[in-house]
Amino acid sequence: MKVCTCLNPLHTALAIFGCLLGYTTIHDEMEDEDLRSLVYKLGHEEGMKTVVDPGVLSPSEFLDNVLTKRLPNPFMPDTPQRIACDTSQKIPIRFGETVKAYRARQDLSTEDLTLIPLVLAGYLRYLKGIDDEGKAFELSPDPMLDTLRELKPSEVLAYTEVFGNDLFADSLGERILKIYEELDAGPGSVRKVLHKTVNA
């Protein structure tokens, strides 16, 4: 519940887009309407459909607590740069398990996903080390960083150990690449695509 749906995926989404948009604290990101909408919808609309209920705590109550109390809390001064450390090691569990669940269930399809593809495309864009204003920023430590930065975006997505799935087994991989191209269209493109997607 925490690792795959209600907290850790939201942290990673904020880390990726926080670095791209120049934020240095998570609580400041939660005052950004687009980023707040991203994590609310990522948790409630995409993650909650596959959440594993532990039985001792309501997943929806836990998620609401994360969104309204933990992430906006200025007394928890976490940074997107810290959370972005080792992202290649975190994606398989934080997003890969949800993708697997959407593929495994008859009532769901990866075609229903819009925000997870956005976050994964955002990760490809993050790997460039160029923010949305066109300025270089320091990428957070990650054991796969040098390897992934030498690859084309399509080659990065083919790394099943990073994404926990063959993203090209259906249309998901191609959709992520298309979003990446939009995110990489020039200064301001990250904000434009983020705003468009969370308000669709």
N, C-alpha and C positions, 0 to 999 in steps of 0.2 A: 504493500500500500504506500509506504513512505518512499521507497527507493524507486519504484516504477511509475508512480502516478502523482502522489499528492505533495511531494516536496522536492526531491532531487531533480526530476526533469524540469521543474519550474526554475530551480536554481541555475541549471545549465543554460536554459533559454535566456535568462536574464544575464548570465555571464557573457554569452556570445554577443548578444545585441548591445549589452552595456559597453563592452570593449569597442564595438563598431561605432557606437554613438557618443563615446567620450565620457561615459559615466564612471565615477569612482566609488560609489556606494550603492548597495542594493536598495536601501530605503529611498534614496532619491529616484531610482528607477521606477519605484512604485507610485511616484507622483506624475509619471509620464503616462498620459492616457493610452497611448498605443501599446506600451509595454505592459501596463496593467491589464489591458484587454487581452493581450497575448497570453499571459499566464492564467487569467481567469478562464478563458475559453479552452486553453490547453488542458487545464485540470478538469473543469466541469464537463466540457463537451467531447473531448477526445479520450482523455485518460480514464474518466469515471466509467466509461462503458466496459472497460476490461479490468477494473480494479479488483484486487483480491481482498475480500472483507475478512479481517482477522477475528471478528466476532466479539472482541472486547472493546472496540472503539469504532464509532461510526466513521466510515471513510469520508462522507460528505461533511460531517462536523469537523473532522481533522483538517480537511482541505480548506474549509472556511476559516478556521483558526490560522492556518498558514498564510492565507491571502489577506486577512484583515488585521492580524496581530503580529505575526512573526516577520514577514517580509517587509512591512512598512515601518518596523520598529527602529527608530534612530539610535536606540541604546544597544542594538546588535549591529555594530559598524562593519558588516562584512562587505567585501569588495568583489565586483565581477572579475577582477584580475586574479584574485586568489581562487575563486571558484572555477575559473577557466583552466587551472592547472590540471594536467592529465586528462583532458577532455576525451582524448581518443580511447582511454581506458574506461570511461564512464558511459559513453554512448550506448554500448551493447546492452547494458542492463537498464539504463534510464529511458531509452527509446526503442531499442531492439525488441524487447519483450512485448511491448505494446503492438509493434508491427506484426510480430508472430501471432499474437492473439487475434488481430484483425484478419489475418490470413486464415486462421484455423476455424473461425466461427462462420456458420452459414448465414447469420444475420448481419455480418459486418463485412466490409471490404476496404482495402487500402485506398480505394477511390473516394471513400468518405473522409479521408484525412487531408487537411489543408495546413494545419499549424505544425505538425511534426515535420512534414516536408519543408516548410518554411525554416524551421530551426536547423534542420540538417543542411539545407542550402546556405543558411547563415554561417554554419560552421565552415563550409567550403570558402565562403567569402572572408571569414575571420582568418583563415590560414594565409591569406595574402599579406596580413600585417599592415593593411592600409585602412584607415577609418573612413567614415562616410563623408568627411571633408577632404579626403584625398591625402591625409597626413599619415606618415608611418607611425606605428605604435609597437611597443615591445610585446611579443607574444609570450604567454605564460609557459612555464616549463612543462614539457610533455615528452615522454620517451620516444614517441613516434613523430615528433615535430619535423625533424630534418628529412625523414623519409617521405612523409606526406607532402611536404612543400615542394619536393622535386617532381611530383606527379601532376598530371593533368586532372582536372576535377572528375572526369569520368573514371579515371584510374583510382582516385581516392575512394569513390563510391563503390568500386569493385572489391575493396578490402573488406571481406566479410567479417574478419576478426574485429574490425573497428565498429561496424554497424550491426553485427549480430545476425545478419541476414544477407541473402543475395537480393539486393535492392532492385536488380534488373529482372527478377523472376516474374514481375508484372510491370505495370506502367510506372511504378513509384520512382525508380531510378531516373527515368527520363523526365518525369515531372520535377524532381529535385534539380536536375541540371537546368531546366528551363527557368526555374525560379532563381537559381544562381546567376544565370546570365542577366536577368533583370536587376538583381542586386548589384551586379558588377558593371552596370551601364554608365557609371560616372558619379561624381559627387552628388549627394542627395538621394541616390537611388535606393539605399538601404531604408531610409525613412519613408520614401514613397511606397515601396513594396510592402513594408511592414504595415503602414497605415491602410493601404488598400486591402490587404489580406485579413487583418483583424476586424475590419469594418464590412467585409463582404456579406 
